[in-house]
Amino acid sequence: MDFAIKTCGLTKKYAGRAAVDNLSLSVRRGELFALLGVNGAGKTTTIRMLSCLTRPDDGDAFLLGSSIRSDEKEVKKCIGVSPQETAIARNLSVRENLELMAGVHGIKKAEAKRKADELIRLFALEEIEKQKAKTLSGGWQRRLSIAMALISDPRILFLDEPTLGLDVLARRELWSVIRQLKGRITVILTTHYLEEAESLSDRICIMKDGKLCAIGTEKELREQTGAASFEDAFVYLAGGGDLQ
Ligand SMILES: Nc1ncnc2c1ncn2[C@@H]1O[C@H](COP(=O)(O)OP(=O)(O)OP(=O)(O)O)[C@@H](O)[C@H]1O
């Protein structure tokens, strides 16, 4: 099996308490993989370790074969991150944000323009490309943030709660943007919206207290718990193991 990500006993502790506890899992190339769990389950800490923003206390993870411990430079070359708090420059336009991010990655001007053109088309940003980012709605800011994370042509993209706080229409629009990426690159998505994981992902990992407590397709997780709906399966797995 050709893995994009393989974690081996990945562990992070804060004040002696494990935020991520001995996490071992594999994500296939081209897979859209969702990390689910209640608040504090360890999803963001996992993404932060995989994107080299936080160093693990124990264990390791390999992204396209490169270790987050010893090959940080290689790992950073192959990833894009759209964090929970969108990291856009509010006073710059949509196009300027994209070109600025290209510059951060050392992409030359002509190439940066070509890449910005391509992403503006892919994310349907044409009509707002000259608009300052601060004037955009939350949904369009998230869309821009994802486009920015793709400017370096990453092979693995991390989306941390991409639709948090968006209205249902903006969320659905963003889903169709995320669907366009399916199969092209590996996407790791964290979300609290169960229907988002259900609708978008190939496989789902449910975390609880920093540990992996279940992994599989939505159907497999339902079958494993004997639940009628995915929500019931999630409540069973991430909650107290009680099916009401
Ligand atoms: N920088 C930090 N310092 C201390 N504790 C932290 C830090 N970051 C995370 N934690 C703790 O680690 C645990 C896991 O947090 P994490 O943010 O990874 O969970 P999460 O699943 O992403 O939660 P949420 O769904 O609320 O975003 C929590 O108990 C949190 O309080």
The ligand as an ORCA input file, in Angstrom:
! r2SCAN-3c Opt
* xyz 0 1
  N      -0.596     24.699     23.655
  C      -1.251     23.938     24.540
  N      -0.964     24.032     25.868
  C      -1.593     23.259     26.768
  N      -2.565     22.368     26.461
  C      -2.897     22.246     25.168
  C      -2.264     23.029     24.150
  N      -2.802     22.681     22.944
  C      -3.730     21.742     23.208
  N      -3.793     21.490     24.534
  C      -4.660     20.506     25.180
  O      -4.561     19.305     24.470
  C      -5.823     18.662     24.342
  C      -6.147     18.422     22.886
  O      -6.377     19.677     22.258
  P      -6.661     19.834     20.691
  O      -6.785     21.300     20.424
  O      -5.664     19.066     19.935
  O      -8.068     19.121     20.581
  P      -9.128     19.200     19.378
  O      -9.632     17.816     19.188
  O      -8.528     19.871     18.195
  O     -10.238     20.102     20.032
  P     -11.271     21.136     19.336
  O     -12.262     20.290     18.643
  O     -11.851     21.854     20.517
  O     -10.482     22.036     18.417
  C      -6.817     19.553     25.070
  O      -6.996     19.073     26.387
  C      -6.124     20.904     25.080
  O      -6.526     21.665     26.193
*
